[in-house]
């Protein structure tokens, strides 16, 4: 099973840490693999290095079960 609608990162005033999100998802025992983007890419004037670092940290721990998606916001 794959769920490609898991988000990590900054969303409005709350930050969703990948460890917390992934622990909840995989802790369910129902999901084998996920694909995920970082909503931090939606921050106005975001420095994409910040987004890359978020994804890099997640991949160091979850590379066998999580596939990163990279969003680029045209604005």
CHARMM-style PDB file with segment names, atoms N, HN, CA, C and O in Angstrom:
ATOM      1  N   UNK     1       0.842  -1.171   0.000  1.00  0.00      PROA
ATOM      2  CA  UNK     1       0.000   0.000   0.000  1.00  0.00      PROA
ATOM      3  C   UNK     1       0.887   1.235   0.000  1.00  0.00      PROA
ATOM      4  O   UNK     1       1.892   1.278   0.710  1.00  0.00      PROA
ATOM      5  N   UNK     2       0.532   2.220  -0.774  1.00  0.00      PROA
ATOM      6  HN  UNK     2      -0.284   2.185  -1.350  1.00  0.00      PROA
ATOM      7  CA  UNK     2       1.253   3.488  -0.796  1.00  0.00      PROA
ATOM      8  C   UNK     2       0.280   4.628  -0.575  1.00  0.00      PROA
ATOM      9  O   UNK     2      -0.782   4.670  -1.196  1.00  0.00      PROA
ATOM     10  N   UNK     3       0.627   5.538   0.291  1.00  0.00      PROA
ATOM     11  HN  UNK     3       1.489   5.504   0.795  1.00  0.00      PROA
ATOM     12  CA  UNK     3      -0.151   6.747   0.485  1.00  0.00      PROA
ATOM     13  C   UNK     3       0.752   7.908   0.123  1.00  0.00      PROA
ATOM     14  O   UNK     3       1.744   8.157   0.808  1.00  0.00      PROA
ATOM     15  N   UNK     4       0.428   8.615  -0.932  1.00  0.00      PROA
ATOM     16  HN  UNK     4      -0.378   8.412  -1.489  1.00  0.00      PROA
ATOM     17  CA  UNK     4       1.286   9.721  -1.374  1.00  0.00      PROA
ATOM     18  C   UNK     4       0.775  11.075  -0.885  1.00  0.00      PROA
ATOM     19  O   UNK     4       1.095  12.112  -1.465  1.00  0.00      PROA
ATOM     20  N   UNK     5      -0.010  11.060   0.170  1.00  0.00      PROA
ATOM     21  HN  UNK     5      -0.270  10.217   0.641  1.00  0.00      PROA
ATOM     22  CA  UNK     5      -0.547  12.319   0.670  1.00  0.00      PROA
ATOM     23  C   UNK     5      -0.148  12.565   2.126  1.00  0.00      PROA
ATOM     24  O   UNK     5      -0.962  13.004   2.939  1.00  0.00      PROA
ATOM     25  N   UNK     6       1.091  12.282   2.435  1.00  0.00      PROA
ATOM     26  HN  UNK     6       1.752  11.926   1.774  1.00  0.00      PROA
ATOM     27  CA  UNK     6       1.660  12.554   3.747  1.00  0.00      PROA
ATOM     28  C   UNK     6       2.533  13.792   3.596  1.00  0.00      PROA
ATOM     29  O   UNK     6       3.366  13.859   2.692  1.00  0.00      PROA
ATOM     30  N   UNK     7       2.347  14.760   4.467  1.00  0.00      PROA
ATOM     31  HN  UNK     7       1.671  14.705   5.201  1.00  0.00      PROA
ATOM     32  CA  UNK     7       3.131  15.992   4.388  1.00  0.00      PROA
ATOM     33  C   UNK     7       4.013  16.138   5.613  1.00  0.00      PROA
ATOM     34  O   UNK     7       3.637  15.752   6.720  1.00  0.00      PROA
ATOM     35  N   UNK     8       5.188  16.701   5.399  1.00  0.00      PROA
ATOM     36  HN  UNK     8       5.494  17.015   4.500  1.00  0.00      PROA
ATOM     37  CA  UNK     8       6.050  17.113   6.498  1.00  0.00      PROA
ATOM     38  C   UNK     8       6.339  18.597   6.305  1.00  0.00      PROA
ATOM     39  O   UNK     8       6.067  19.154   5.241  1.00  0.00      PROA
ATOM     40  N   UNK     9       6.886  19.232   7.325  1.00  0.00      PROA
ATOM     41  HN  UNK     9       7.107  18.780   8.189  1.00  0.00      PROA
ATOM     42  CA  UNK     9       7.336  20.614   7.185  1.00  0.00      PROA
ATOM     43  C   UNK     9       6.386  21.650   7.745  1.00  0.00      PROA
ATOM     44  O   UNK     9       5.432  21.333   8.457  1.00  0.00      PROA
ATOM     45  N   UNK    10       6.670  22.899   7.405  1.00  0.00      PROA
ATOM     46  HN  UNK    10       7.445  23.157   6.826  1.00  0.00      PROA
ATOM     47  CA  UNK    10       5.909  24.045   7.898  1.00  0.00      PROA
ATOM     48  C   UNK    10       4.594  24.172   7.143  1.00  0.00      PROA
ATOM     49  O   UNK    10       4.569  24.162   5.912  1.00  0.00      PROA
ATOM     50  N   UNK    11       3.503  24.291   7.891  1.00  0.00      PROA
ATOM     51  HN  UNK    11       3.523  24.299   8.891  1.00  0.00      PROA
ATOM     52  CA  UNK    11       2.198  24.567   7.295  1.00  0.00      PROA
ATOM     53  C   UNK    11       1.505  25.582   8.179  1.00  0.00      PROA
ATOM     54  O   UNK    11       1.096  25.277   9.299  1.00  0.00      PROA
ATOM     55  N   UNK    12       1.379  26.788   7.663  1.00  0.00      PROA
ATOM     56  HN  UNK    12       1.711  27.035   6.753  1.00  0.00      PROA
ATOM     57  CA  UNK    12       0.880  27.929   8.433  1.00  0.00      PROA
ATOM     58  C   UNK    12       1.717  28.093   9.685  1.00  0.00      PROA
ATOM     59  O   UNK    12       2.938  28.214   9.583  1.00  0.00      PROA
ATOM     60  N   UNK    13       1.101  28.103  10.879  1.00  0.00      PROA
ATOM     61  HN  UNK    13       0.110  28.004  10.962  1.00  0.00      PROA
ATOM     62  CA  UNK    13       1.895  28.368  12.081  1.00  0.00      PROA
ATOM     63  C   UNK    13       2.438  27.107  12.749  1.00  0.00      PROA
ATOM     64  O   UNK    13       3.109  27.210  13.776  1.00  0.00      PROA
ATOM     65  N   UNK    14       2.176  25.932  12.206  1.00  0.00      PROA
ATOM     66  HN  UNK    14       1.631  25.848  11.372  1.00  0.00      PROA
ATOM     67  CA  UNK    14       2.612  24.685  12.830  1.00  0.00      PROA
ATOM     68  C   UNK    14       3.668  23.984  11.969  1.00  0.00      PROA
ATOM     69  O   UNK    14       3.601  23.991  10.740  1.00  0.00      PROA
ATOM     70  N   UNK    15       4.635  23.384  12.651  1.00  0.00      PROA
ATOM     71  HN  UNK    15       4.689  23.379  13.650  1.00  0.00      PROA
ATOM     72  CA  UNK    15       5.667  22.608  11.969  1.00  0.00      PROA
ATOM     73  C   UNK    15       5.411  21.129  12.213  1.00  0.00      PROA
ATOM     74  O   UNK    15       5.268  20.708  13.361  1.00  0.00      PROA
ATOM     75  N   UNK    16       5.352  20.339  11.156  1.00  0.00      PROA
ATOM     76  HN  UNK    16       5.468  20.681  10.224  1.00  0.00      PROA
ATOM     77  CA  UNK    16       5.102  18.907  11.234  1.00  0.00      PROA
ATOM     78  C   UNK    16       6.420  18.166  11.007  1.00  0.00      PROA
ATOM     79  O   UNK    16       6.859  17.973   9.873  1.00  0.00      PROA
ATOM     80  N   UNK    17       7.028  17.763  12.107  1.00  0.00      PROA
ATOM     81  HN  UNK    17       6.671  17.920  13.028  1.00  0.00      PROA
ATOM     82  CA  UNK    17       8.305  17.066  12.070  1.00  0.00      PROA
ATOM     83  C   UNK    17       8.133  15.683  11.444  1.00  0.00      PROA
ATOM     84  O   UNK    17       7.192  14.962  11.773  1.00  0.00      PROA
ATOM     85  N   UNK    18       9.035  15.319  10.549  1.00  0.00      PROA
ATOM     86  HN  UNK    18       9.800  15.905  10.282  1.00  0.00      PROA
ATOM     87  CA  UNK    18       8.909  14.039   9.848  1.00  0.00      PROA
ATOM     88  C   UNK    18       8.888  12.859  10.808  1.00  0.00      PROA
ATOM     89  O   UNK    18       8.157  11.898  10.566  1.00  0.00      PROA
ATOM     90  N   UNK    19       9.659  12.895  11.885  1.00  0.00      PROA
ATOM     91  HN  UNK    19      10.252  13.676  12.081  1.00  0.00      PROA
ATOM     92  CA  UNK    19       9.673  11.776  12.830  1.00  0.00      PROA
ATOM     93  C   UNK    19       8.295  11.539  13.439  1.00  0.00      PROA
ATOM     94  O   UNK    19       7.856  10.396  13.565  1.00  0.00      PROA
ATOM     95  N   UNK    20       7.624  12.602  13.811  1.00  0.00      PROA
ATOM     96  HN  UNK    20       7.981  13.531  13.709  1.00  0.00      PROA
ATOM     97  CA  UNK    20       6.298  12.467  14.421  1.00  0.00      PROA
ATOM     98  C   UNK    20       5.297  11.951  13.395  1.00  0.00      PROA
ATOM     99  O   UNK    20       4.540  11.021  13.673  1.00  0.00      PROA
ATOM    100  N   UNK    21       5.295  12.558  12.206  1.00  0.00      PROA
ATOM    101  HN  UNK    21       5.911  13.314  11.981  1.00  0.00      PROA
ATOM    102  CA  UNK    21       4.358  12.164  11.158  1.00  0.00      PROA
ATOM    103  C   UNK    21       4.603  10.717  10.736  1.00  0.00      PROA
ATOM    104  O   UNK    21       3.661   9.929  10.655  1.00  0.00      PROA
ATOM    105  N   UNK    22       5.848  10.364  10.469  1.00  0.00      PROA
ATOM    106  HN  UNK    22       6.614  11.004  10.535  1.00  0.00      PROA
ATOM    107  CA  UNK    22       6.150   9.005  10.007  1.00  0.00      PROA
ATOM    108  C   UNK    22       5.877   7.973  11.097  1.00  0.00      PROA
ATOM    109  O   UNK    22       5.401   6.879  10.796  1.00  0.00      PROA
ATOM    110  N   UNK    23       6.166   8.295  12.350  1.00  0.00      PROA
ATOM    111  HN  UNK    23       6.552   9.184  12.595  1.00  0.00      PROA
ATOM    112  CA  UNK    23       5.881   7.356  13.443  1.00  0.00      PROA
ATOM    113  C   UNK    23       4.379   7.057  13.523  1.00  0.00      PROA
ATOM    114  O   UNK    23       3.989   5.912  13.750  1.00  0.00      PROA
ATOM    115  N   UNK    24       3.556   8.057  13.341  1.00  0.00      PROA
ATOM    116  HN  UNK    24       3.873   8.987  13.156  1.00  0.00      PROA
ATOM    117  CA  UNK    24       2.105   7.857  13.359  1.00  0.00      PROA
ATOM    118  C   UNK    24       1.682   6.976  12.189  1.00  0.00      PROA
ATOM    119  O   UNK    24       0.938   6.011  12.365  1.00  0.00      PROA
ATOM    120  N   UNK    25       2.158   7.311  11.006  1.00  0.00      PROA
ATOM    121  HN  UNK    25       2.763   8.094  10.864  1.00  0.00      PROA
ATOM    122  CA  UNK    25       1.769   6.576   9.797  1.00  0.00      PROA
ATOM    123  C   UNK    25       2.216   5.119   9.884  1.00  0.00      PROA
ATOM    124  O   UNK    25       1.406   4.208   9.710  1.00  0.00      PROA
ATOM    125  N   UNK    26       3.488   4.899  10.149  1.00  0.00      PROA
ATOM    126  HN  UNK    26       4.146   5.639  10.290  1.00  0.00      PROA
ATOM    127  CA  UNK    26       3.998   3.532  10.168  1.00  0.00      PROA
ATOM    128  C   UNK    26       3.563   2.781  11.422  1.00  0.00      PROA
ATOM    129  O   UNK    26       3.500   1.552  11.415  1.00  0.00      PROA
ATOM    130  N   UNK    27       3.268   3.497  12.484  1.00  0.00      PROA
ATOM    131  HN  UNK    27       3.319   4.496  12.489  1.00  0.00      PROA
ATOM    132  CA  UNK    27       2.782   2.879  13.708  1.00  0.00      PROA
ATOM    133  C   UNK    27       1.400   2.257  13.563  1.00  0.00      PROA
ATOM    134  O   UNK    27       0.993   1.427  14.376  1.00  0.00      PROA
ATOM    135  N   UNK    28       0.689   2.661  12.528  1.00  0.00      PROA
ATOM    136  HN  UNK    28       1.020   3.335  11.867  1.00  0.00      PROA
ATOM    137  CA  UNK    28      -0.639   2.096  12.287  1.00  0.00      PROA
ATOM    138  C   UNK    28      -0.558   0.628  11.900  1.00  0.00      PROA
ATOM    139  O   UNK    28      -1.519  -0.122  12.070  1.00  0.00      PROA
ATOM    140  N   UNK    29       0.602   0.222  11.376  1.00  0.00      PROA
ATOM    141  HN  UNK    29       1.383   0.831  11.238  1.00  0.00      PROA
ATOM    142  CA  UNK    29       0.762  -1.157  10.927  1.00  0.00      PROA
ATOM    143  C   UNK    29       0.058  -1.465   9.624  1.00  0.00      PROA
ATOM    144  O   UNK    29       0.040  -2.618   9.193  1.00  0.00      PROA
ATOM    145  N   UNK    30      -0.521  -0.466   8.989  1.00  0.00      PROA
ATOM    146  HN  UNK    30      -0.507   0.470   9.339  1.00  0.00      PROA
ATOM    147  CA  UNK    30      -1.298  -0.672   7.764  1.00  0.00      PROA
ATOM    148  C   UNK    30      -0.606  -0.134   6.517  1.00  0.00      PROA
ATOM    149  O   UNK    30      -1.034  -0.424   5.399  1.00  0.00      PROA
ATOM    150  N   UNK    31       0.453   0.642   6.697  1.00  0.00      PROA
ATOM    151  HN  UNK    31       0.799   0.877   7.605  1.00  0.00      PROA
ATOM    152  CA  UNK    31       1.101   1.292   5.560  1.00  0.00      PROA
ATOM    153  C   UNK    31       2.540   0.794   5.465  1.00  0.00      PROA
ATOM    154  O   UNK    31       3.285   0.796   6.445  1.00  0.00      PROA
ATOM    155  N   UNK    32       2.910   0.366   4.251  1.00  0.00      PROA
ATOM    156  HN  UNK    32       2.305   0.364   3.455  1.00  0.00      PROA
ATOM    157  CA  UNK    32       4.245  -0.179   4.008  1.00  0.00      PROA
ATOM    158  C   UNK    32       5.239   0.869   3.540  1.00  0.00      PROA
ATOM    159  O   UNK    32       6.387   0.893   3.983  1.00  0.00      PROA
ATOM    160  N   UNK    33       4.788   1.738   2.638  1.00  0.00      PROA
ATOM    161  HN  UNK    33       3.855   1.718   2.278  1.00  0.00      PROA
ATOM    162  CA  UNK    33       5.650   2.770   2.054  1.00  0.00      PROA
ATOM    163  C   UNK    33       4.835   4.021   1.812  1.00  0.00      PROA
ATOM    164  O   UNK    33       3.616   3.969   1.645  1.00  0.00      PROA
ATOM    165  N   UNK    34       5.536   5.162   1.797  1.00  0.00      PROA
ATOM    166  HN  UNK    34       6.526   5.205   1.933  1.00  0.00      PROA
ATOM    167  CA  UNK    34       4.878   6.430   1.510  1.00  0.00      PROA
ATOM    168  C   UNK    34       5.731   7.259   0.560  1.00  0.00      PROA
ATOM    169  O   UNK    34       6.935   7.043   0.421  1.00  0.00      PROA
ATOM    170  N   UNK    35       5.086   8.189  -0.073  1.00  0.00      PROA
ATOM    171  HN  UNK    35       4.108   8.365   0.040  1.00  0.00      PROA
ATOM    172  CA  UNK    35       5.765   9.266  -0.794  1.00  0.00      PROA
ATOM    173  C   UNK    35       5.320  10.541  -0.094  1.00  0.00      PROA
ATOM    174  O   UNK    35       4.164  10.663   0.311  1.00  0.00      PROA
ATOM    175  N   UNK    36       6.234  11.483   0.046  1.00  0.00      PROA
ATOM    176  HN  UNK    36       7.173  11.383  -0.283  1.00  0.00      PROA
ATOM    177  CA  UNK    36       5.900  12.674   0.838  1.00  0.00      PROA
ATOM    178  C   UNK    36       6.566  13.923   0.281  1.00  0.00      PROA
ATOM    179  O   UNK    36       7.712  13.865  -0.165  1.00  0.00      PROA
ATOM    180  N   UNK    37       5.865  15.049   0.300  1.00  0.00      PROA
ATOM    181  HN  UNK    37       4.934  15.096   0.663  1.00  0.00      PROA
ATOM    182  CA  UNK    37       6.469  16.344   0.015  1.00  0.00      PROA
ATOM    183  C   UNK    37       6.637  17.124   1.327  1.00  0.00      PROA
ATOM    184  O   UNK    37       6.095  16.745   2.365  1.00  0.00      PROA
ATOM    185  N   UNK    38       7.375  18.184   1.254  1.00  0.00      PROA
ATOM    186  HN  UNK    38       7.815  18.491   0.410  1.00  0.00      PROA
ATOM    187  CA  UNK    38       7.494  19.098   2.380  1.00  0.00      PROA
ATOM    188  C   UNK    38       6.658  20.334   2.085  1.00  0.00      PROA
ATOM    189  O   UNK    38       6.865  21.011   1.078  1.00  0.00      PROA
ATOM    190  N   UNK    39       5.711  20.620   2.974  1.00  0.00      PROA
ATOM    191  HN  UNK    39       5.543  20.070   3.792  1.00  0.00      PROA
ATOM    192  CA  UNK    39       4.906  21.825   2.797  1.00  0.00      PROA
ATOM    193  C   UNK    39       5.710  23.086   3.089  1.00  0.00      PROA
ATOM    194  O   UNK    39       5.226  24.194   2.858  1.00  0.00      PROA
ATOM    195  N   UNK    40       6.930  22.930   3.593  1.00  0.00      PROA
ATOM    196  HN  UNK    40       7.324  22.030   3.780  1.00  0.00      PROA
ATOM    197  CA  UNK    40       7.794  24.099   3.798  1.00  0.00      PROA
ATOM    198  C   UNK    40       8.097  24.790   2.473  1.00  0.00      PROA
ATOM    199  O   UNK    40       8.449  25.969   2.451  1.00  0.00      PROA
ATOM    200  N   UNK    41       7.960  24.055   1.366  1.00  0.00      PROA
ATOM    201  HN  UNK    41       7.674  23.097   1.383  1.00  0.00      PROA
ATOM    202  CA  UNK    41       8.198  24.681   0.060  1.00  0.00      PROA
ATOM    203  C   UNK    41       7.148  25.728  -0.267  1.00  0.00      PROA
ATOM    204  O   UNK    41       7.326  26.495  -1.215  1.00  0.00      PROA
ATOM    205  N   UNK    42       6.057  25.783   0.492  1.00  0.00      PROA
ATOM    206  HN  UNK    42       5.913  25.160   1.261  1.00  0.00      PROA
ATOM    207  CA  UNK    42       4.997  26.775   0.272  1.00  0.00      PROA
ATOM    208  C   UNK    42       5.226  28.073   1.033  1.00  0.00      PROA
ATOM    209  O   UNK    42       4.461  29.024   0.870  1.00  0.00      PROA
ATOM    210  N   UNK    43       6.268  28.132   1.865  1.00  0.00      PROA
ATOM    211  HN  UNK    43       6.889  27.360   1.998  1.00  0.00      PROA
ATOM    212  CA  UNK    43       6.558  29.346   2.619  1.00  0.00      PROA
ATOM    213  C   UNK    43       6.958  30.457   1.642  1.00  0.00      PROA
ATOM    214  O   UNK    43       7.749  30.227   0.727  1.00  0.00      PROA
ATOM    215  N   UNK    44       6.415  31.644   1.838  1.00  0.00      PROA
ATOM    216  HN  UNK    44       5.773  31.831   2.581  1.00  0.00      PROA
ATOM    217  CA  UNK    44       6.814  32.777   0.988  1.00  0.00      PROA
ATOM    218  C   UNK    44       8.323  32.963   1.027  1.00  0.00      PROA
ATOM    219  O   UNK    44       8.922  32.948   2.103  1.00  0.00      PROA
ATOM    220  N   UNK    45       8.932  33.135  -0.118  1.00  0.00      PROA
ATOM    221  HN  UNK    45       8.446  33.146  -0.991  1.00  0.00      PROA
ATOM    222  CA  UNK    45      10.369  33.379  -0.252  1.00  0.00      PROA
ATOM    223  C   UNK    45      11.222  32.293   0.417  1.00  0.00      PROA
ATOM    224  O   UNK    45      12.273  32.584   0.989  1.00  0.00      PROA
ATOM    225  N   UNK    46      10.766  31.062   0.339  1.00  0.00      PROA
ATOM    226  HN  UNK    46       9.913  30.825  -0.126  1.00  0.00      PROA
ATOM    227  CA  UNK    46      11.488  29.962   0.973  1.00  0.00      PROA
ATOM    228  C   UNK    46      12.878  29.789   0.345  1.00  0.00      PROA
ATOM    229  O   UNK    46      13.061  29.956  -0.861  1.00  0.00      PROA
ATOM    230  N   UNK    47      13.813  29.461   1.170  1.00  0.00      PROA
ATOM    231  HN  UNK    47      13.665  29.326   2.150  1.00  0.00      PROA
ATOM    232  CA  UNK    47      15.132  29.060   0.703  1.00  0.00      PROA
ATOM    233  C   UNK    47      15.061  27.549   0.520  1.00  0.00      PROA
ATOM    234  O   UNK    47      14.893  26.816   1.494  1.00  0.00      PROA
ATOM    235  N   UNK    48      15.186  27.082  -0.704  1.00  0.00      PROA
ATOM    236  HN  UNK    48      15.323  27.677  -1.495  1.00  0.00      PROA
ATOM    237  CA  UNK    48      14.991  25.661  -0.962  1.00  0.00      PROA
ATOM    238  C   UNK    48      16.036  24.789  -0.274  1.00  0.00      PROA
ATOM    239  O   UNK    48      15.818  23.585  -0.134  1.00  0.00      PROA
ATOM    240  N   UNK    49      17.160  25.352   0.159  1.00  0.00      PROA
ATOM    241  HN  UNK    49      17.336  26.330   0.045  1.00  0.00      PROA
ATOM    242  CA  UNK    49      18.123  24.575   0.944  1.00  0.00      PROA
ATOM    243  C   UNK    49      17.467  24.069   2.225  1.00  0.00      PROA
ATOM    244  O   UNK    49      17.763  22.962   2.676  1.00  0.00      PROA
ATOM    245  N   UNK    50      16.585  24.864   2.808  1.00  0.00      PROA
ATOM    246  HN  UNK    50      16.345  25.763   2.441  1.00  0.00      PROA
ATOM    247  CA  UNK    50      15.852  24.458   4.009  1.00  0.00      PROA
ATOM    248  C   UNK    50      15.006  23.212   3.721  1.00  0.00      PROA
ATOM    249  O   UNK    50      14.985  22.270   4.514  1.00  0.00      PROA
ATOM    250  N   UNK    51      14.321  23.219   2.595  1.00  0.00      PROA
ATOM    251  HN  UNK    51      14.339  23.984   1.951  1.00  0.00      PROA
ATOM    252  CA  UNK    51      13.484  22.088   2.197  1.00  0.00      PROA
ATOM    253  C   UNK    51      14.349  20.868   1.903  1.00  0.00      PROA
ATOM    254  O   UNK    51      14.020  19.762   2.332  1.00  0.00      PROA
ATOM    255  N   UNK    52      15.448  21.054   1.179  1.00  0.00      PROA
ATOM    256  HN  UNK    52      15.715  21.952   0.830  1.00  0.00      PROA
ATOM    257  CA  UNK    52      16.362  19.943   0.890  1.00  0.00      PROA
ATOM    258  C   UNK    52      16.879  19.309   2.177  1.00  0.00      PROA
ATOM    259  O   UNK    52      16.987  18.086   2.264  1.00  0.00      PROA
ATOM    260  N   UNK    53      17.197  20.124   3.172  1.00  0.00      PROA
ATOM    261  HN  UNK    53      17.109  21.118   3.102  1.00  0.00      PROA
ATOM    262  CA  UNK    53      17.723  19.598   4.439  1.00  0.00      PROA
ATOM    263  C   UNK    53      16.657  18.794   5.184  1.00  0.00      PROA
ATOM    264  O   UNK    53      16.964  17.766   5.787  1.00  0.00      PROA
ATOM    265  N   UNK    54      15.403  19.260   5.142  1.00  0.00      PROA
ATOM    266  HN  UNK    54      15.154  20.095   4.652  1.00  0.00      PROA
ATOM    267  CA  UNK    54      14.322  18.487   5.756  1.00  0.00      PROA
ATOM    268  C   UNK    54      14.229  17.101   5.126  1.00  0.00      PROA
ATOM    269  O   UNK    54      14.155  16.089   5.823  1.00  0.00      PROA
ATOM    270  N   UNK    55      14.234  17.076   3.816  1.00  0.00      PROA
ATOM    271  HN  UNK    55      14.293  17.898   3.250  1.00  0.00      PROA
ATOM    272  CA  UNK    55      14.108  15.812   3.094  1.00  0.00      PROA
ATOM    273  C   UNK    55      15.334  14.934   3.329  1.00  0.00      PROA
ATOM    274  O   UNK    55      15.205  13.722   3.500  1.00  0.00      PROA
ATOM    275  N   UNK    56      16.505  15.531   3.339  1.00  0.00      PROA
ATOM    276  HN  UNK    56      16.610  16.516   3.200  1.00  0.00      PROA
ATOM    277  CA  UNK    56      17.731  14.779   3.575  1.00  0.00      PROA
ATOM    278  C   UNK    56      17.701  14.101   4.954  1.00  0.00      PROA
ATOM    279  O   UNK    56      18.091  12.940   5.074  1.00  0.00      PROA
ATOM    280  N   UNK    57      17.249  14.802   5.977  1.00  0.00      PROA
ATOM    281  HN  UNK    57      16.932  15.745   5.879  1.00  0.00      PROA
ATOM    282  CA  UNK    57      17.150  14.223   7.327  1.00  0.00      PROA
ATOM    283  C   UNK    57      16.174  13.049   7.334  1.00  0.00      PROA
ATOM    284  O   UNK    57      16.455  12.005   7.923  1.00  0.00      PROA
ATOM    285  N   UNK    58      15.036  13.222   6.682  1.00  0.00      PROA
ATOM    286  HN  UNK    58      14.808  14.070   6.204  1.00  0.00      PROA
ATOM    287  CA  UNK    58      14.042  12.146   6.632  1.00  0.00      PROA
ATOM    288  C   UNK    58      14.590  10.933   5.885  1.00  0.00      PROA
ATOM    289  O   UNK    58      14.357   9.793   6.285  1.00  0.00      PROA
ATOM    290  N   UNK    59      15.313  11.185   4.809  1.00  0.00      PROA
ATOM    291  HN  UNK    59      15.502  12.112   4.485  1.00  0.00      PROA
ATOM    292  CA  UNK    59      15.839  10.083   4.016  1.00  0.00      PROA
ATOM    293  C   UNK    59      16.927   9.297   4.738  1.00  0.00      PROA
ATOM    294  O   UNK    59      17.064   8.092   4.531  1.00  0.00      PROA
ATOM    295  N   UNK    60      17.696   9.970   5.579  1.00  0.00      PROA
ATOM    296  HN  UNK    60      17.585  10.949   5.747  1.00  0.00      PROA
ATOM    297  CA  UNK    60      18.732   9.265   6.339  1.00  0.00      PROA
ATOM    298  C   UNK    60      18.113   8.198   7.238  1.00  0.00      PROA
ATOM    299  O   UNK    60      18.727   7.162   7.492  1.00  0.00      PROA
ATOM    300  N   UNK    61      16.909   8.450   7.712  1.00  0.00      PROA
ATOM    301  HN  UNK    61      16.410   9.292   7.506  1.00  0.00      PROA
ATOM    302  CA  UNK    61      16.266   7.536   8.650  1.00  0.00      PROA
ATOM    303  C   UNK    61      15.256   6.602   7.985  1.00  0.00      PROA
ATOM    304  O   UNK    61      15.060   5.479   8.450  1.00  0.00      PROA
ATOM    305  N   UNK    62      14.618   7.046   6.913  1.00  0.00      PROA
ATOM    306  HN  UNK    62      14.777   7.958   6.535  1.00  0.00      PROA
ATOM    307  CA  UNK    62      13.487   6.305   6.351  1.00  0.00      PROA
ATOM    308  C   UNK    62      13.639   5.971   4.856  1.00  0.00      PROA
ATOM    309  O   UNK    62      12.632   5.753   4.182  1.00  0.00      PROA
ATOM    310  N   UNK    63      14.835   5.929   4.337  1.00  0.00      PROA
ATOM    311  HN  UNK    63      15.653   6.106   4.885  1.00  0.00      PROA
ATOM    312  CA  UNK    63      15.016   5.761   2.892  1.00  0.00      PROA
ATOM    313  C   UNK    63      14.436   4.457   2.347  1.00  0.00      PROA
ATOM    314  O   UNK    63      14.096   4.378   1.166  1.00  0.00      PROA
ATOM    315  N   UNK    64      14.320   3.447   3.185  1.00  0.00      PROA
ATOM    316  HN  UNK    64      14.596   3.510   4.144  1.00  0.00      PROA
ATOM    317  CA  UNK    64      13.793   2.166   2.714  1.00  0.00      PROA
ATOM    318  C   UNK    64      12.263   2.150   2.601  1.00  0.00      PROA
ATOM    319  O   UNK    64      11.711   1.264   1.948  1.00  0.00      PROA
ATOM    320  N   UNK    65      11.567   3.115   3.226  1.00  0.00      PROA
ATOM    321  HN  UNK    65      12.015   3.834   3.757  1.00  0.00      PROA
ATOM    322  CA  UNK    65      10.100   3.103   3.215  1.00  0.00      PROA
ATOM    323  C   UNK    65       9.463   4.428   2.798  1.00  0.00      PROA
ATOM    324  O   UNK    65       8.239   4.515   2.700  1.00  0.00      PROA
ATOM    325  N   UNK    66      10.271   5.459   2.552  1.00  0.00      PROA
ATOM    326  HN  UNK    66      11.265   5.389   2.631  1.00  0.00      PROA
ATOM    327  CA  UNK    66       9.714   6.774   2.225  1.00  0.00      PROA
ATOM    328  C   UNK    66      10.409   7.357   0.993  1.00  0.00      PROA
ATOM    329  O   UNK    66      11.637   7.372   0.906  1.00  0.00      PROA
ATOM    330  N   UNK    67       9.616   7.826   0.062  1.00  0.00      PROA
ATOM    331  HN  UNK    67       8.618   7.814   0.132  1.00  0.00      PROA
ATOM    332  CA  UNK    67      10.118   8.396  -1.187  1.00  0.00      PROA
ATOM    333  C   UNK    67       9.786   9.887  -1.205  1.00  0.00      PROA
ATOM    334  O   UNK    67       8.613  10.255  -1.136  1.00  0.00      PROA
ATOM    335  N   UNK    68      10.801  10.750  -1.297  1.00  0.00      PROA
ATOM    336  HN  UNK    68      11.754  10.451  -1.353  1.00  0.00      PROA
ATOM    337  CA  UNK    68      10.509  12.181  -1.287  1.00  0.00      PROA
ATOM    338  C   UNK    68       9.954  12.676  -2.619  1.00  0.00      PROA
ATOM    339  O   UNK    68      10.351  12.213  -3.688  1.00  0.00      PROA
ATOM    340  N   UNK    69       9.043  13.613  -2.529  1.00  0.00      PROA
ATOM    341  HN  UNK    69       8.721  13.989  -1.661  1.00  0.00      PROA
ATOM    342  CA  UNK    69       8.539  14.351  -3.687  1.00  0.00      PROA
ATOM    343  C   UNK    69       8.980  15.790  -3.494  1.00  0.00      PROA
ATOM    344  O   UNK    69       8.894  16.313  -2.383  1.00  0.00      PROA
ATOM    345  N   UNK    70       9.440  16.432  -4.530  1.00  0.00      PROA
ATOM    346  HN  UNK    70       9.510  16.007  -5.433  1.00  0.00      PROA
ATOM    347  CA  UNK    70       9.882  17.812  -4.388  1.00  0.00      PROA
ATOM    348  C   UNK    70       8.959  18.730  -5.139  1.00  0.00      PROA
ATOM    349  O   UNK    70       8.821  18.630  -6.358  1.00  0.00      PROA
ATOM    350  N   UNK    71       8.314  19.639  -4.401  1.00  0.00      PROA
ATOM    351  HN  UNK    71       8.426  19.720  -3.410  1.00  0.00      PROA
ATOM    352  CA  UNK    71       7.430  20.627  -4.979  1.00  0.00      PROA
ATOM    353  C   UNK    71       8.204  21.899  -5.251  1.00  0.00      PROA
ATOM    354  O   UNK    71       9.039  22.316  -4.448  1.00  0.00      PROA
ATOM    355  N   UNK    72       7.928  22.497  -6.358  1.00  0.00      PROA
ATOM    356  HN  UNK    72       7.249  22.159  -7.010  1.00  0.00      PROA
ATOM    357  CA  UNK    72       8.425  23.853  -6.638  1.00  0.00      PROA
ATOM    358  C   UNK    72       7.196  24.711  -6.840  1.00  0.00      PROA
ATOM    359  O   UNK    72       6.363  24.417  -7.697  1.00  0.00      PROA
ATOM    360  N   UNK    73       7.077  25.772  -6.058  1.00  0.00      PROA
ATOM    361  HN  UNK    73       7.755  26.011  -5.362  1.00  0.00      PROA
ATOM    362  CA  UNK    73       5.935  26.668  -6.151  1.00  0.00      PROA
ATOM    363  C   UNK    73       6.315  27.797  -7.125  1.00  0.00      PROA
ATOM    364  O   UNK    73       7.255  28.548  -6.863  1.00  0.00      PROA
ATOM    365  N   UNK    74       5.589  27.916  -8.246  1.00  0.00      PROA
ATOM    366  HN  UNK    74       4.826  27.306  -8.459  1.00  0.00      PROA
ATOM    367  CA  UNK    74       5.966  28.888  -9.268  1.00  0.00      PROA
ATOM    368  C   UNK    74       6.072  30.321  -8.791  1.00  0.00      PROA
ATOM    369  O   UNK    74       6.873  31.083  -9.332  1.00  0.00      PROA
ATOM    370  N   UNK    75       5.287  30.717  -7.793  1.00  0.00      PROA
ATOM    371  HN  UNK    75       4.636  30.098  -7.354  1.00  0.00      PROA
ATOM    372  CA  UNK    75       5.348  32.096  -7.302  1.00  0.00      PROA
ATOM    373  C   UNK    75       6.711  32.383  -6.740  1.00  0.00      PROA
ATOM    374  OT1 UNK    75       6.965  33.493  -6.274  1.00  0.00      PROA
TER     375      UNK     75
END
